[in-house]
């Protein structure tokens, strides 16, 4: 049954691609079969699909890049090339090639939409995919085997819809909520966007991703200031309590909610994974300071290749911080360059809360290394930039 469903998503994504609806096809792939393995654990459906996108777009676009973007691209390629030479592992080469792939795909897509309108059904496709993942996620929570078998990655037994786990579905759902919030600014009479917004919020709550639950109030207060929706916070708070505590849907979020009211100073203690993160970060930074080039870092995927050497007694080793990964991979010089490049592109987003969420997630997860999160953010960026030009501006106010 799972093979039939995966094949269905493949056909839908190819149908959108053939019709020239590249962003919609990207959404379908990213929310379903992105990490469907084709050849071992090296080639995924995303890799095949990215080649198809490039083949489709090259004859239909004008190959042009501005001087500013050419300089930025060249500098970034130099940074990751240095990172590749500093770590002679196969996993480093894979990460390098992944960056080349992503840059090529999104350059082609961006150029494609410079001359065409964004498809009108983009928001509906995203909203429908959020609803589908909410249903699959819920079925996983109540232990329906088919729901687990739909997960294309090898993370069988973990919740998260079609995504790897809660660390991906939580951020993507909350980022989706902030996207729908801004689209409502441009389309205040489009009531379906309210449904998509609230569904995204619910998915963020039930994702069992505690970072999402902690930063959720930002978008809720923004809704109050913009639309005077004074019922949204009590309603969301009530839903959070019912879902996580009364229904016992998420034990992790239930413990977090209880701590917020009973003993908030214990939130950063050993009752959760924050202590493990602090231990891992201390281990990583100590190794970086004592064994790596401070200016250029340890190299691409250095700690991924050597993670077995750094297991802790209190849990699994993982970086779980986008900023520490950038620092240790590329050193101080590379980090400064990447920060400047990131600020250049993020400043063009015109969706401050979306950008703020992305930056906050970087503290607790590897928002840049996570392929589904990075592809989703890049897709929204292209929609934002080209939609502003062709289909009317997206407002840039904080609300």
BALOBA-1460 file (C-alpha; in Angstrom, 3 decimals):
// residues 399
<rec num="1" residu="x" x="0.000" y="0.000" z="0.000"/>
<rec num="2" residu="x" x="2.803" y="2.420" z="0.821"/>
<rec num="3" residu="x" x="4.364" y="1.818" z="-2.607"/>
<rec num="4" residu="x" x="1.078" y="2.793" z="-4.269"/>
<rec num="5" residu="x" x="0.883" y="6.004" z="-2.222"/>
<rec num="6" residu="x" x="4.514" y="6.881" z="-2.955"/>
<rec num="7" residu="x" x="3.908" y="6.246" z="-6.654"/>
<rec num="8" residu="x" x="0.886" y="8.532" z="-6.451"/>
<rec num="9" residu="x" x="2.983" y="11.373" z="-5.056"/>
<rec num="10" residu="x" x="5.633" y="10.757" z="-7.718"/>
<rec num="11" residu="x" x="3.027" y="11.024" z="-10.476"/>
<rec num="12" residu="x" x="1.511" y="14.172" z="-8.929"/>
<rec num="13" residu="x" x="4.923" y="15.834" z="-8.650"/>
<rec num="14" residu="x" x="5.771" y="14.936" z="-12.257"/>
<rec num="15" residu="x" x="2.384" y="16.207" z="-13.438"/>
<rec num="16" residu="x" x="3.008" y="19.585" z="-11.801"/>
<rec num="17" residu="x" x="6.512" y="19.656" z="-13.256"/>
<rec num="18" residu="x" x="5.319" y="18.947" z="-16.799"/>
<rec num="19" residu="x" x="2.714" y="21.711" z="-16.437"/>
<rec num="20" residu="x" x="5.424" y="24.145" z="-15.378"/>
<rec num="21" residu="x" x="4.197" y="24.461" z="-11.790"/>
<rec num="22" residu="x" x="7.646" y="23.974" z="-10.317"/>
<rec num="23" residu="x" x="7.011" y="25.352" z="-6.842"/>
<rec num="24" residu="x" x="3.914" y="23.199" z="-6.394"/>
<rec num="25" residu="x" x="5.849" y="20.140" z="-7.535"/>
<rec num="26" residu="x" x="8.594" y="21.002" z="-5.036"/>
<rec num="27" residu="x" x="6.044" y="21.222" z="-2.235"/>
<rec num="28" residu="x" x="4.595" y="17.817" z="-3.097"/>
<rec num="29" residu="x" x="8.035" y="16.197" z="-3.133"/>
<rec num="30" residu="x" x="9.221" y="17.948" z="0.021"/>
<rec num="31" residu="x" x="6.112" y="17.041" z="2.045"/>
<rec num="32" residu="x" x="6.041" y="13.378" z="0.992"/>
<rec num="33" residu="x" x="8.781" y="11.498" z="-0.866"/>
<rec num="34" residu="x" x="11.809" y="13.817" z="-0.692"/>
<rec num="35" residu="x" x="13.996" y="11.213" z="1.045"/>
<rec num="36" residu="x" x="12.589" y="8.147" z="-0.691"/>
<rec num="37" residu="x" x="15.738" y="6.046" z="-1.299"/>
<rec num="38" residu="x" x="16.387" y="5.090" z="-4.903"/>
<rec num="39" residu="x" x="19.929" y="3.701" z="-4.633"/>
<rec num="40" residu="x" x="20.956" y="2.759" z="-1.098"/>
<rec num="41" residu="x" x="21.273" y="5.726" z="1.241"/>
<rec num="42" residu="x" x="23.082" y="7.894" z="-1.304"/>
<rec num="43" residu="x" x="20.532" y="8.643" z="-4.038"/>
<rec num="44" residu="x" x="17.046" y="9.802" z="-3.086"/>
<rec num="45" residu="x" x="14.008" y="10.733" z="-5.156"/>
<rec num="46" residu="x" x="15.001" y="14.364" z="-4.538"/>
<rec num="47" residu="x" x="18.216" y="13.783" z="-6.521"/>
<rec num="48" residu="x" x="16.308" y="12.339" z="-9.468"/>
<rec num="49" residu="x" x="13.705" y="15.080" z="-9.264"/>
<rec num="50" residu="x" x="16.319" y="17.845" z="-9.110"/>
<rec num="51" residu="x" x="17.857" y="16.566" z="-12.362"/>
<rec num="52" residu="x" x="14.409" y="16.573" z="-13.978"/>
<rec num="53" residu="x" x="13.842" y="20.177" z="-12.851"/>
<rec num="54" residu="x" x="17.142" y="21.282" z="-14.373"/>
<rec num="55" residu="x" x="16.413" y="19.423" z="-17.640"/>
<rec num="56" residu="x" x="12.930" y="20.991" z="-17.792"/>
<rec num="57" residu="x" x="14.010" y="24.576" z="-17.041"/>
<rec num="58" residu="x" x="17.286" y="24.977" z="-18.970"/>
<rec num="59" residu="x" x="15.609" y="25.251" z="-22.428"/>
<rec num="60" residu="x" x="12.994" y="27.632" z="-21.009"/>
<rec num="61" residu="x" x="15.113" y="30.216" z="-19.180"/>
<rec num="62" residu="x" x="17.679" y="32.854" z="-19.952"/>
<rec num="63" residu="x" x="20.932" y="31.926" z="-18.242"/>
<rec num="64" residu="x" x="21.834" y="35.147" z="-16.500"/>
<rec num="65" residu="x" x="23.241" y="36.059" z="-13.110"/>
<rec num="66" residu="x" x="23.889" y="39.556" z="-11.808"/>
<rec num="67" residu="x" x="27.394" y="40.640" z="-10.820"/>
<rec num="68" residu="x" x="26.396" y="40.839" z="-7.145"/>
<rec num="69" residu="x" x="24.954" y="37.328" z="-7.109"/>
<rec num="70" residu="x" x="27.922" y="35.996" z="-9.086"/>
<rec num="71" residu="x" x="30.320" y="37.405" z="-6.492"/>
<rec num="72" residu="x" x="28.224" y="35.953" z="-3.645"/>
<rec num="73" residu="x" x="28.034" y="32.554" z="-5.337"/>
<rec num="74" residu="x" x="31.769" y="32.475" z="-6.035"/>
<rec num="75" residu="x" x="32.654" y="33.357" z="-2.441"/>
<rec num="76" residu="x" x="30.268" y="30.730" z="-1.082"/>
<rec num="77" residu="x" x="31.675" y="28.064" z="-3.402"/>
<rec num="78" residu="x" x="35.183" y="28.925" z="-2.213"/>
<rec num="79" residu="x" x="34.088" y="28.545" z="1.413"/>
<rec num="80" residu="x" x="32.524" y="25.104" z="0.944"/>
<rec num="81" residu="x" x="35.400" y="23.972" z="-1.295"/>
<rec num="82" residu="x" x="37.856" y="24.796" z="1.499"/>
<rec num="83" residu="x" x="35.603" y="22.824" z="3.845"/>
<rec num="84" residu="x" x="35.749" y="19.866" z="1.466"/>
<rec num="85" residu="x" x="39.555" y="19.851" z="1.347"/>
<rec num="86" residu="x" x="39.806" y="20.069" z="5.138"/>
<rec num="87" residu="x" x="37.874" y="16.800" z="5.589"/>
<rec num="88" residu="x" x="38.800" y="13.911" z="3.303"/>
<rec num="89" residu="x" x="35.709" y="11.840" z="4.029"/>
<rec num="90" residu="x" x="33.102" y="10.576" z="1.561"/>
<rec num="91" residu="x" x="30.380" y="12.182" z="3.668"/>
<rec num="92" residu="x" x="32.050" y="15.578" z="3.118"/>
<rec num="93" residu="x" x="31.995" y="15.057" z="-0.647"/>
<rec num="94" residu="x" x="28.298" y="14.138" z="-0.430"/>
<rec num="95" residu="x" x="27.530" y="17.355" z="1.444"/>
<rec num="96" residu="x" x="29.543" y="19.399" z="-1.079"/>
<rec num="97" residu="x" x="27.678" y="17.842" z="-4.009"/>
<rec num="98" residu="x" x="24.375" y="18.395" z="-2.198"/>
<rec num="99" residu="x" x="25.114" y="22.129" z="-2.011"/>
<rec num="100" residu="x" x="25.956" y="22.216" z="-5.732"/>
<rec num="101" residu="x" x="22.715" y="20.409" z="-6.471"/>
<rec num="102" residu="x" x="20.581" y="22.759" z="-4.361"/>
<rec num="103" residu="x" x="22.205" y="25.889" z="-5.805"/>
<rec num="104" residu="x" x="21.687" y="24.637" z="-9.373"/>
<rec num="105" residu="x" x="18.046" y="23.676" z="-8.819"/>
<rec num="106" residu="x" x="16.973" y="26.892" z="-7.150"/>
<rec num="107" residu="x" x="18.904" y="29.064" z="-9.602"/>
<rec num="108" residu="x" x="16.978" y="27.413" z="-12.448"/>
<rec num="109" residu="x" x="13.637" y="27.738" z="-10.636"/>
<rec num="110" residu="x" x="14.252" y="31.377" z="-9.749"/>
<rec num="111" residu="x" x="15.185" y="32.240" z="-13.340"/>
<rec num="112" residu="x" x="12.110" y="30.329" z="-14.573"/>
<rec num="113" residu="x" x="9.744" y="32.456" z="-12.485"/>
<rec num="114" residu="x" x="11.424" y="35.716" z="-13.441"/>
<rec num="115" residu="x" x="9.529" y="35.413" z="-16.710"/>
<rec num="116" residu="x" x="6.355" y="33.686" z="-15.516"/>
<rec num="117" residu="x" x="3.647" y="34.077" z="-12.922"/>
<rec num="118" residu="x" x="3.586" y="31.980" z="-9.787"/>
<rec num="119" residu="x" x="0.884" y="29.320" z="-10.005"/>
<rec num="120" residu="x" x="-2.381" y="30.374" z="-8.354"/>
<rec num="121" residu="x" x="-2.855" y="27.132" z="-6.449"/>
<rec num="122" residu="x" x="0.446" y="27.287" z="-4.518"/>
<rec num="123" residu="x" x="-1.208" y="28.162" z="-1.180"/>
<rec num="124" residu="x" x="-3.871" y="25.482" z="-1.598"/>
<rec num="125" residu="x" x="-1.248" y="22.835" z="-2.368"/>
<rec num="126" residu="x" x="0.686" y="23.779" z="0.771"/>
<rec num="127" residu="x" x="-2.463" y="23.797" z="2.904"/>
<rec num="128" residu="x" x="-3.560" y="20.396" z="1.603"/>
<rec num="129" residu="x" x="-0.121" y="18.900" z="2.274"/>
<rec num="130" residu="x" x="-0.226" y="20.244" z="5.838"/>
<rec num="131" residu="x" x="-3.606" y="18.547" z="6.356"/>
<rec num="132" residu="x" x="-2.345" y="15.260" z="4.879"/>
<rec num="133" residu="x" x="0.702" y="15.247" z="7.140"/>
<rec num="134" residu="x" x="-1.483" y="16.063" z="10.157"/>
<rec num="135" residu="x" x="-3.629" y="13.009" z="9.410"/>
<rec num="136" residu="x" x="-0.629" y="10.715" z="8.864"/>
<rec num="137" residu="x" x="1.083" y="12.082" z="11.979"/>
<rec num="138" residu="x" x="-2.013" y="11.449" z="14.101"/>
<rec num="139" residu="x" x="-2.303" y="7.902" z="12.747"/>
<rec num="140" residu="x" x="1.327" y="7.305" z="13.719"/>
<rec num="141" residu="x" x="0.648" y="8.533" z="17.243"/>
<rec num="142" residu="x" x="-2.170" y="6.014" z="17.649"/>
<rec num="143" residu="x" x="0.132" y="3.309" z="16.240"/>
<rec num="144" residu="x" x="-1.460" y="2.507" z="12.897"/>
<rec num="145" residu="x" x="1.250" y="0.465" z="11.076"/>
<rec num="146" residu="x" x="0.389" y="1.775" z="7.606"/>
<rec num="147" residu="x" x="1.031" y="5.355" z="8.749"/>
<rec num="148" residu="x" x="4.560" y="4.427" z="9.827"/>
<rec num="149" residu="x" x="5.238" y="2.565" z="6.587"/>
<rec num="150" residu="x" x="4.443" y="5.745" z="4.618"/>
<rec num="151" residu="x" x="7.584" y="7.403" z="5.970"/>
<rec num="152" residu="x" x="10.087" y="7.198" z="3.066"/>
<rec num="153" residu="x" x="13.165" y="7.428" z="5.310"/>
<rec num="154" residu="x" x="14.416" y="4.594" z="7.522"/>
<rec num="155" residu="x" x="13.141" y="6.327" z="10.679"/>
<rec num="156" residu="x" x="10.413" y="3.719" z="11.116"/>
<rec num="157" residu="x" x="8.827" y="4.033" z="14.540"/>
<rec num="158" residu="x" x="9.181" y="7.801" z="14.810"/>
<rec num="159" residu="x" x="6.248" y="10.173" z="14.421"/>
<rec num="160" residu="x" x="6.336" y="13.151" z="12.077"/>
<rec num="161" residu="x" x="4.061" y="12.358" z="9.153"/>
<rec num="162" residu="x" x="6.097" y="11.846" z="5.990"/>
<rec num="163" residu="x" x="9.040" y="13.684" z="7.566"/>
<rec num="164" residu="x" x="11.891" y="12.085" z="9.508"/>
<rec num="165" residu="x" x="10.621" y="13.084" z="12.936"/>
<rec num="166" residu="x" x="9.225" y="15.928" z="15.059"/>
<rec num="167" residu="x" x="12.353" y="18.054" z="14.518"/>
<rec num="168" residu="x" x="11.284" y="18.523" z="10.890"/>
<rec num="169" residu="x" x="7.494" y="18.496" z="10.944"/>
<rec num="170" residu="x" x="7.349" y="20.937" z="13.896"/>
<rec num="171" residu="x" x="9.456" y="23.695" z="12.309"/>
<rec num="172" residu="x" x="7.926" y="23.276" z="8.847"/>
<rec num="173" residu="x" x="4.373" y="23.490" z="10.226"/>
<rec num="174" residu="x" x="5.112" y="26.643" z="12.226"/>
<rec num="175" residu="x" x="6.956" y="28.228" z="9.308"/>
<rec num="176" residu="x" x="3.887" y="27.386" z="7.196"/>
<rec num="177" residu="x" x="1.661" y="29.122" z="9.753"/>
<rec num="178" residu="x" x="3.763" y="32.284" z="9.502"/>
<rec num="179" residu="x" x="3.613" y="32.090" z="5.695"/>
<rec num="180" residu="x" x="-0.200" y="31.870" z="5.741"/>
<rec num="181" residu="x" x="-0.260" y="34.775" z="8.201"/>
<rec num="182" residu="x" x="1.516" y="37.005" z="5.683"/>
<rec num="183" residu="x" x="-0.550" y="35.771" z="2.785"/>
<rec num="184" residu="x" x="-3.654" y="36.779" z="4.749"/>
<rec num="185" residu="x" x="-2.239" y="40.306" z="4.841"/>
<rec num="186" residu="x" x="-2.378" y="40.349" z="1.039"/>
<rec num="187" residu="x" x="-5.641" y="38.379" z="0.764"/>
<rec num="188" residu="x" x="-7.723" y="39.296" z="3.843"/>
<rec num="189" residu="x" x="-10.941" y="37.966" z="2.289"/>
<rec num="190" residu="x" x="-9.493" y="34.543" z="1.450"/>
<rec num="191" residu="x" x="-11.000" y="32.614" z="4.358"/>
<rec num="192" residu="x" x="-9.402" y="29.315" z="3.354"/>
<rec num="193" residu="x" x="-6.062" y="30.783" z="4.427"/>
<rec num="194" residu="x" x="-7.419" y="31.037" z="7.977"/>
<rec num="195" residu="x" x="-8.125" y="27.303" z="7.895"/>
<rec num="196" residu="x" x="-4.629" y="26.571" z="6.603"/>
<rec num="197" residu="x" x="-3.126" y="28.851" z="9.253"/>
<rec num="198" residu="x" x="-4.959" y="27.192" z="12.126"/>
<rec num="199" residu="x" x="-4.235" y="23.683" z="10.777"/>
<rec num="200" residu="x" x="-0.524" y="24.548" z="10.629"/>
<rec num="201" residu="x" x="-0.656" y="25.796" z="14.227"/>
<rec num="202" residu="x" x="-2.373" y="22.587" z="15.373"/>
<rec num="203" residu="x" x="0.247" y="20.493" z="13.579"/>
<rec num="204" residu="x" x="2.999" y="22.474" z="15.304"/>
<rec num="205" residu="x" x="1.357" y="21.785" z="18.668"/>
<rec num="206" residu="x" x="0.883" y="18.053" z="18.128"/>
<rec num="207" residu="x" x="4.288" y="17.569" z="16.483"/>
<rec num="208" residu="x" x="5.896" y="16.927" z="19.902"/>
<rec num="209" residu="x" x="8.573" y="19.452" z="18.965"/>
<rec num="210" residu="x" x="9.063" y="21.501" z="22.119"/>
<rec num="211" residu="x" x="10.932" y="24.322" z="20.401"/>
<rec num="212" residu="x" x="7.862" y="24.892" z="18.216"/>
<rec num="213" residu="x" x="5.585" y="24.961" z="21.253"/>
<rec num="214" residu="x" x="7.825" y="27.479" z="23.060"/>
<rec num="215" residu="x" x="8.052" y="29.967" z="20.157"/>
<rec num="216" residu="x" x="4.463" y="29.481" z="18.949"/>
<rec num="217" residu="x" x="3.121" y="32.572" z="20.845"/>
<rec num="218" residu="x" x="5.069" y="34.912" z="18.523"/>
<rec num="219" residu="x" x="2.761" y="34.274" z="15.571"/>
<rec num="220" residu="x" x="-0.318" y="34.229" z="17.826"/>
<rec num="221" residu="x" x="0.430" y="37.708" z="19.209"/>
<rec num="222" residu="x" x="1.069" y="38.898" z="15.649"/>
<rec num="223" residu="x" x="-2.421" y="37.707" z="14.735"/>
<rec num="224" residu="x" x="-3.880" y="39.648" z="17.664"/>
<rec num="225" residu="x" x="-2.136" y="42.871" z="16.690"/>
<rec num="226" residu="x" x="-3.131" y="42.578" z="13.037"/>
<rec num="227" residu="x" x="-6.661" y="41.164" z="13.172"/>
<rec num="228" residu="x" x="-7.698" y="41.825" z="16.792"/>
<rec num="229" residu="x" x="-8.239" y="38.073" z="17.113"/>
<rec num="230" residu="x" x="-8.292" y="38.066" z="20.904"/>
<rec num="231" residu="x" x="-9.683" y="34.544" z="21.042"/>
<rec num="232" residu="x" x="-6.807" y="32.889" z="19.211"/>
<rec num="233" residu="x" x="-4.411" y="32.635" z="22.179"/>
<rec num="234" residu="x" x="-6.985" y="31.246" z="24.647"/>
<rec num="235" residu="x" x="-8.265" y="28.896" z="21.942"/>
<rec num="236" residu="x" x="-4.765" y="27.712" z="21.008"/>
<rec num="237" residu="x" x="-3.803" y="27.379" z="24.676"/>
<rec num="238" residu="x" x="-6.926" y="25.327" z="25.327"/>
<rec num="239" residu="x" x="-6.223" y="23.117" z="22.296"/>
<rec num="240" residu="x" x="-2.617" y="22.639" z="23.437"/>
<rec num="241" residu="x" x="-3.751" y="21.559" z="26.892"/>
<rec num="242" residu="x" x="-6.483" y="19.228" z="25.629"/>
<rec num="243" residu="x" x="-4.279" y="17.604" z="23.003"/>
<rec num="244" residu="x" x="-1.102" y="17.189" z="25.046"/>
<rec num="245" residu="x" x="-2.430" y="16.666" z="28.577"/>
<rec num="246" residu="x" x="-6.018" y="15.441" z="28.543"/>
<rec num="247" residu="x" x="-5.617" y="13.222" z="25.490"/>
<rec num="248" residu="x" x="-2.035" y="12.343" z="26.393"/>
<rec num="249" residu="x" x="-1.055" y="13.042" z="22.782"/>
<rec num="250" residu="x" x="2.480" y="14.274" z="23.518"/>
<rec num="251" residu="x" x="4.183" y="13.343" z="26.766"/>
<rec num="252" residu="x" x="7.115" y="15.624" z="25.944"/>
<rec num="253" residu="x" x="4.920" y="18.672" z="25.473"/>
<rec num="254" residu="x" x="2.825" y="17.701" z="28.486"/>
<rec num="255" residu="x" x="5.917" y="17.768" z="30.714"/>
<rec num="256" residu="x" x="6.915" y="21.114" z="29.222"/>
<rec num="257" residu="x" x="3.475" y="22.645" z="29.847"/>
<rec num="258" residu="x" x="3.469" y="21.354" z="33.427"/>
<rec num="259" residu="x" x="6.926" y="22.816" z="34.047"/>
<rec num="260" residu="x" x="5.918" y="26.191" z="32.640"/>
<rec num="261" residu="x" x="3.230" y="26.451" z="35.329"/>
<rec num="262" residu="x" x="4.799" y="24.528" z="38.207"/>
<rec num="263" residu="x" x="8.597" y="24.894" z="38.074"/>
<rec num="264" residu="x" x="9.831" y="26.857" z="35.041"/>
<rec num="265" residu="x" x="13.459" y="26.955" z="36.219"/>
<rec num="266" residu="x" x="13.659" y="23.198" z="35.586"/>
<rec num="267" residu="x" x="12.928" y="23.606" z="31.874"/>
<rec num="268" residu="x" x="16.646" y="23.703" z="31.135"/>
<rec num="269" residu="x" x="17.552" y="20.843" z="33.438"/>
<rec num="270" residu="x" x="18.050" y="17.143" z="32.781"/>
<rec num="271" residu="x" x="14.319" y="16.516" z="32.379"/>
<rec num="272" residu="x" x="14.696" y="17.204" z="28.670"/>
<rec num="273" residu="x" x="17.244" y="17.094" z="25.874"/>
<rec num="274" residu="x" x="18.641" y="20.557" z="26.548"/>
<rec num="275" residu="x" x="21.256" y="19.192" z="28.952"/>
<rec num="276" residu="x" x="22.345" y="16.680" z="26.317"/>
<rec num="277" residu="x" x="22.647" y="19.487" z="23.784"/>
<rec num="278" residu="x" x="24.788" y="21.549" z="26.167"/>
<rec num="279" residu="x" x="27.062" y="18.548" z="26.734"/>
<rec num="280" residu="x" x="27.403" y="17.928" z="22.998"/>
<rec num="281" residu="x" x="28.018" y="21.598" z="22.226"/>
<rec num="282" residu="x" x="30.729" y="21.768" z="24.877"/>
<rec num="283" residu="x" x="32.385" y="18.643" z="23.431"/>
<rec num="284" residu="x" x="32.222" y="19.973" z="19.875"/>
<rec num="285" residu="x" x="33.547" y="23.451" z="20.696"/>
<rec num="286" residu="x" x="36.372" y="22.038" z="22.817"/>
<rec num="287" residu="x" x="37.443" y="19.808" z="19.932"/>
<rec num="288" residu="x" x="37.171" y="22.730" z="17.511"/>
<rec num="289" residu="x" x="39.312" y="24.955" z="19.724"/>
<rec num="290" residu="x" x="41.975" y="22.316" z="20.350"/>
<rec num="291" residu="x" x="42.179" y="20.381" z="17.084"/>
<rec num="292" residu="x" x="40.866" y="22.432" z="14.163"/>
<rec num="293" residu="x" x="41.919" y="25.437" z="12.131"/>
<rec num="294" residu="x" x="40.270" y="28.408" z="13.847"/>
<rec num="295" residu="x" x="40.085" y="30.447" z="10.659"/>
<rec num="296" residu="x" x="38.747" y="27.786" z="8.265"/>
<rec num="297" residu="x" x="37.197" y="25.173" z="10.583"/>
<rec num="298" residu="x" x="37.305" y="21.387" z="10.757"/>
<rec num="299" residu="x" x="35.764" y="20.840" z="7.327"/>
<rec num="300" residu="x" x="32.416" y="19.803" z="5.871"/>
<rec num="301" residu="x" x="30.550" y="17.096" z="7.831"/>
<rec num="302" residu="x" x="33.557" y="16.645" z="10.131"/>
<rec num="303" residu="x" x="31.566" y="15.707" z="13.233"/>
<rec num="304" residu="x" x="29.137" y="13.616" z="11.190"/>
<rec num="305" residu="x" x="32.067" y="11.468" z="10.082"/>
<rec num="306" residu="x" x="33.482" y="11.215" z="13.613"/>
<rec num="307" residu="x" x="30.313" y="11.171" z="15.703"/>
<rec num="308" residu="x" x="31.073" y="7.694" z="17.072"/>
<rec num="309" residu="x" x="34.024" y="9.175" z="18.955"/>
<rec num="310" residu="x" x="31.835" y="11.583" z="20.900"/>
<rec num="311" residu="x" x="29.018" y="9.531" z="22.350"/>
<rec num="312" residu="x" x="27.867" y="10.726" z="25.752"/>
<rec num="313" residu="x" x="26.686" y="8.679" z="28.712"/>
<rec num="314" residu="x" x="23.456" y="10.682" z="28.777"/>
<rec num="315" residu="x" x="22.392" y="10.263" z="25.161"/>
<rec num="316" residu="x" x="23.176" y="10.272" z="21.451"/>
<rec num="317" residu="x" x="25.743" y="12.642" z="20.017"/>
<rec num="318" residu="x" x="24.446" y="15.274" z="17.625"/>
<rec num="319" residu="x" x="25.299" y="18.890" z="16.860"/>
<rec num="320" residu="x" x="21.678" y="20.133" z="16.908"/>
<rec num="321" residu="x" x="22.727" y="23.743" z="16.338"/>
<rec num="322" residu="x" x="23.032" y="25.356" z="12.920"/>
<rec num="323" residu="x" x="25.372" y="28.088" z="14.150"/>
<rec num="324" residu="x" x="27.809" y="25.720" z="15.855"/>
<rec num="325" residu="x" x="27.849" y="23.560" z="12.725"/>
<rec num="326" residu="x" x="28.710" y="26.558" z="10.543"/>
<rec num="327" residu="x" x="31.443" y="27.699" z="12.970"/>
<rec num="328" residu="x" x="33.074" y="24.297" z="13.356"/>
<rec num="329" residu="x" x="32.775" y="23.435" z="9.657"/>
<rec num="330" residu="x" x="34.063" y="26.735" z="8.231"/>
<rec num="331" residu="x" x="35.880" y="28.535" z="11.063"/>
<rec num="332" residu="x" x="35.615" y="32.190" z="11.944"/>
<rec num="333" residu="x" x="36.329" y="33.486" z="8.440"/>
<rec num="334" residu="x" x="33.837" y="31.160" z="6.797"/>
<rec num="335" residu="x" x="31.224" y="31.893" z="9.476"/>
<rec num="336" residu="x" x="31.488" y="35.652" z="8.949"/>
<rec num="337" residu="x" x="31.120" y="35.180" z="5.184"/>
<rec num="338" residu="x" x="28.118" y="32.846" z="5.526"/>
<rec num="339" residu="x" x="26.446" y="35.203" z="8.022"/>
<rec num="340" residu="x" x="26.854" y="38.125" z="5.610"/>
<rec num="341" residu="x" x="25.467" y="36.092" z="2.696"/>
<rec num="342" residu="x" x="22.565" y="34.858" z="4.840"/>
<rec num="343" residu="x" x="21.691" y="38.360" z="6.015"/>
<rec num="344" residu="x" x="21.714" y="39.554" z="2.414"/>
<rec num="345" residu="x" x="19.109" y="36.982" z="1.368"/>
<rec num="346" residu="x" x="17.075" y="37.021" z="4.591"/>
<rec num="347" residu="x" x="16.761" y="40.812" z="4.382"/>
<rec num="348" residu="x" x="14.928" y="40.309" z="1.080"/>
<rec num="349" residu="x" x="12.393" y="37.914" z="2.571"/>
<rec num="350" residu="x" x="9.933" y="40.658" z="3.653"/>
<rec num="351" residu="x" x="8.428" y="38.208" z="6.159"/>
<rec num="352" residu="x" x="10.076" y="39.088" z="9.504"/>
<rec num="353" residu="x" x="8.336" y="36.486" z="11.662"/>
<rec num="354" residu="x" x="9.134" y="33.740" z="9.154"/>
<rec num="355" residu="x" x="12.804" y="34.793" z="9.226"/>
<rec num="356" residu="x" x="12.780" y="35.069" z="13.026"/>
<rec num="357" residu="x" x="11.396" y="31.538" z="13.346"/>
<rec num="358" residu="x" x="14.057" y="30.196" z="10.969"/>
<rec num="359" residu="x" x="16.814" y="31.876" z="12.986"/>
<rec num="360" residu="x" x="15.408" y="30.658" z="16.312"/>
<rec num="361" residu="x" x="15.134" y="27.086" z="15.067"/>
<rec num="362" residu="x" x="18.816" y="27.239" z="14.190"/>
<rec num="363" residu="x" x="19.630" y="27.327" z="17.912"/>
<rec num="364" residu="x" x="18.038" y="23.951" z="18.690"/>
<rec num="365" residu="x" x="18.115" y="22.071" z="15.368"/>
<rec num="366" residu="x" x="20.254" y="22.073" z="12.241"/>
<rec num="367" residu="x" x="17.874" y="24.125" z="10.168"/>
<rec num="368" residu="x" x="20.408" y="24.521" z="7.345"/>
<rec num="369" residu="x" x="21.546" y="20.893" z="7.178"/>
<rec num="370" residu="x" x="17.980" y="19.519" z="7.298"/>
<rec num="371" residu="x" x="17.142" y="19.062" z="3.625"/>
<rec num="372" residu="x" x="13.315" y="19.269" z="4.024"/>
<rec num="373" residu="x" x="13.513" y="22.487" z="6.091"/>
<rec num="374" residu="x" x="16.064" y="24.145" z="3.820"/>
<rec num="375" residu="x" x="14.174" y="23.246" z="0.644"/>
<rec num="376" residu="x" x="10.922" y="24.507" z="2.148"/>
<rec num="377" residu="x" x="12.481" y="27.837" z="3.182"/>
<rec num="378" residu="x" x="14.078" y="28.205" z="-0.266"/>
<rec num="379" residu="x" x="10.754" y="27.451" z="-1.962"/>
<rec num="380" residu="x" x="8.972" y="30.107" z="0.095"/>
<rec num="381" residu="x" x="11.797" y="32.560" z="-0.651"/>
<rec num="382" residu="x" x="11.366" y="32.119" z="-4.418"/>
<rec num="383" residu="x" x="7.589" y="32.411" z="-4.080"/>
<rec num="384" residu="x" x="8.027" y="35.558" z="-2.012"/>
<rec num="385" residu="x" x="10.462" y="37.236" z="-4.394"/>
<rec num="386" residu="x" x="8.686" y="36.458" z="-7.632"/>
<rec num="387" residu="x" x="5.174" y="36.817" z="-6.280"/>
<rec num="388" residu="x" x="6.067" y="40.327" z="-5.130"/>
<rec num="389" residu="x" x="7.065" y="41.243" z="-8.668"/>
<rec num="390" residu="x" x="4.253" y="39.635" z="-10.641"/>
<rec num="391" residu="x" x="1.240" y="39.087" z="-8.420"/>
<rec num="392" residu="x" x="1.266" y="42.008" z="-6.000"/>
<rec num="393" residu="x" x="3.475" y="42.697" z="-2.998"/>
<rec num="394" residu="x" x="3.605" y="40.811" z="0.256"/>
<rec num="395" residu="x" x="3.491" y="43.326" z="3.078"/>
<rec num="396" residu="x" x="6.679" y="43.750" z="5.041"/>
<rec num="397" residu="x" x="5.309" y="44.969" z="8.378"/>
<rec num="398" residu="x" x="6.028" y="42.921" z="11.475"/>
<rec num="399" residu="x" x="2.391" y="41.936" z="11.637"/>
